[in-house]
């Protein structure tokens, strides 16, 4: 394998890992801050926890859809190579 091909593969993998982490962290943080805001406004103590888990579920859903799309693209490329 050429050195350029290896570097491209490494950078592609790093970009994929970055996308996964951003897709997981951003919804969790946004929902957590919304929960903190609601807890202050409504003088409660449970919205932060609830919305944190809602954000985590949204992040997992986003990662699942991305992984499904990537896996579908990879399997399509392998089928094209065989034909």
C-alpha positions in Angstrom: 0.0 0.0 0.0 1.2 3.5 -0.8 2.1 5.9 1.9 -0.4 8.4 0.6 -3.2 5.8 0.7 -2.4 5.0 4.3 -2.4 8.6 5.4 -5.7 9.2 3.6 -7.2 6.2 5.5 -5.9 7.5 8.9 -7.3 11.0 8.3 -10.6 9.6 7.2 -10.8 7.5 10.3 -9.9 10.5 12.5 -12.6 12.6 10.8 -15.1 9.8 11.4 -14.2 9.6 15.1 -14.5 13.4 15.4 -18.0 13.3 13.7 -19.2 10.6 16.1 -18.0 12.5 19.2 -19.5 15.8 18.0 -22.8 14.1 17.2 -22.9 12.6 20.7 -21.6 15.6 22.8 -23.5 18.5 21.3 -27.1 17.3 21.9 -26.2 16.2 25.4 -24.6 19.6 26.3 -27.4 21.6 24.7 -30.1 19.6 26.5 -28.2 19.8 29.8 -28.0 23.6 29.5 -31.7 23.8 28.6 -32.4 21.7 31.7 -30.3 24.0 33.9 -32.1 27.0 32.5 -35.5 25.4 33.2 -34.5 24.3 36.7 -33.6 27.9 37.5 -36.7 29.4 36.0 -39.1 26.9 37.4 -37.3 26.4 40.7 -37.1 22.6 40.2 -34.2 20.1 40.3 -35.1 17.3 37.8 -35.1 18.9 34.3 -31.4 18.8 33.9 -31.2 15.1 34.5 -34.2 14.3 32.2 -33.0 16.5 29.4 -29.4 15.2 29.7 -30.8 11.7 29.0 -32.9 13.0 26.2 -29.8 14.6 24.7 -27.9 11.3 25.1 -30.7 9.4 23.3 -30.7 12.0 20.5 -26.9 11.6 20.2 -27.1 7.8 20.0 -29.8 8.1 17.4 -27.7 10.4 15.3 -24.7 8.1 15.6 -26.8 5.1 14.7 -28.1 6.8 11.6 -24.6 7.9 10.6 -23.1 4.5 11.2 -25.9 2.8 9.2 -25.3 5.2 6.3 -21.6 4.6 6.4 -22.0 0.8 6.5 -24.5 1.0 3.6 -22.0 3.0 1.6 -19.1 0.7 2.4 -21.1 -2.4 1.5 -22.1 -0.8 -1.8 -18.5 0.0 -2.6 -17.5 -3.6 -2.0 -20.3 -4.9 -4.2 -19.1 -2.6 -7.0 -15.6 -3.9 -6.7 -16.7 -7.5 -7.0 -18.7 -6.8 -10.2 
